[in-house]
Amino acid sequence: MRKYLVQFKPFLIFIGTFFAAYIILTVVYKFYLNSLRPDEVDAVTNWVGHNVEQLLLMFNYDIKVQQGFASPWLEVWFNNKYGVRIVEGCNAVSVIILFISFVLAFSGKLKVTLLYILFGIVFIYILNVARIALLTVLLFHYPEKSHLLHGVLFPLIIYGSVFILWVFWVNKFSKYAK
């Protein structure tokens, strides 16, 4: 048994670090969410909604993002038509937690690891805001493509981008980089 523990030590450290970071970050985030009123929108979702509105206003779109009546989501009104809603799950925090956990599990030097995590958080956040803005415009023009856009294409883009960030991290900066 000891032979296998020694042989698989790097893998076990990776798995242990990944799950420990993932569980801790998820529990902290859930405690935060549980501290909100049932009809309250969390701060990150509010920031995302505000930034989506700012981004689309930069392109002179008729856009308004506001909290739904007594509901924990944001309504996005595009060309005076209710188009989409932004719920807590749309704010990319769960994707960011997954990203951080993986980078920590394959950590490198402390400063580089922390800078890469910060870069990744900012990148994922900006990508997510752009995703929601583009999704809003596309769903207005192509509502029949809702499943393809929201359920397939945009998750593929965001998770694919995170996967590329992971591959880059492991190959360039982690303690396993050559």
Secondary structure in CASP SS format (residue, H / E / C, confidence):
PFRMAT SS
TARGET T0000
AUTHOR 0000-0000-0000
METHOD secondary structure of the structure
MODEL  1
M C 1.00
R H 1.00
K H 1.00
Y H 1.00
L H 1.00
V H 1.00
Q H 1.00
F C 1.00
K H 1.00
P H 1.00
F H 1.00
L H 1.00
I H 1.00
F H 1.00
I H 1.00
G H 1.00
T H 1.00
F H 1.00
F H 1.00
A H 1.00
A H 1.00
Y H 1.00
I H 1.00
I H 1.00
L H 1.00
T H 1.00
V H 1.00
V H 1.00
Y H 1.00
K H 1.00
F H 1.00
Y H 1.00
L H 1.00
N H 1.00
S C 1.00
L C 1.00
R C 1.00
P C 1.00
D C 1.00
E C 1.00
V C 1.00
D C 1.00
A H 1.00
V H 1.00
T H 1.00
N H 1.00
W H 1.00
V H 1.00
G H 1.00
H H 1.00
N H 1.00
V H 1.00
E H 1.00
Q H 1.00
L H 1.00
L H 1.00
L H 1.00
M H 1.00
F C 1.00
N C 1.00
Y C 1.00
D C 1.00
I E 1.00
K E 1.00
V E 1.00
Q E 1.00
Q E 1.00
G C 1.00
F C 1.00
A C 1.00
S C 1.00
P C 1.00
W C 1.00
L E 1.00
E E 1.00
V E 1.00
W E 1.00
F E 1.00
N C 1.00
N C 1.00
K E 1.00
Y E 1.00
G E 1.00
V E 1.00
R E 1.00
I E 1.00
V C 1.00
E H 1.00
G H 1.00
C H 1.00
N H 1.00
A C 1.00
V H 1.00
S H 1.00
V H 1.00
I H 1.00
I H 1.00
L H 1.00
F H 1.00
I H 1.00
S H 1.00
F H 1.00
V H 1.00
L H 1.00
A H 1.00
F C 1.00
S C 1.00
G C 1.00
K C 1.00
L H 1.00
K H 1.00
V H 1.00
T H 1.00
L H 1.00
L H 1.00
Y H 1.00
I H 1.00
L H 1.00
F H 1.00
G H 1.00
I H 1.00
V H 1.00
F H 1.00
I H 1.00
Y H 1.00
I H 1.00
L H 1.00
N H 1.00
V H 1.00
A H 1.00
R H 1.00
I H 1.00
A H 1.00
L H 1.00
L H 1.00
T H 1.00
V H 1.00
L H 1.00
L H 1.00
F H 1.00
H H 1.00
Y C 1.00
P H 1.00
E H 1.00
K H 1.00
S H 1.00
H H 1.00
L H 1.00
L H 1.00
H H 1.00
G H 1.00
V H 1.00
L H 1.00
F H 1.00
P H 1.00
L H 1.00
I H 1.00
I H 1.00
Y H 1.00
G H 1.00
S H 1.00
V H 1.00
F H 1.00
I H 1.00
L H 1.00
W H 1.00
V H 1.00
F H 1.00
W H 1.00
V H 1.00
N H 1.00
K H 1.00
F C 1.00
S C 1.00
K C 1.00
Y C 1.00
A C 1.00
K C 1.00
END
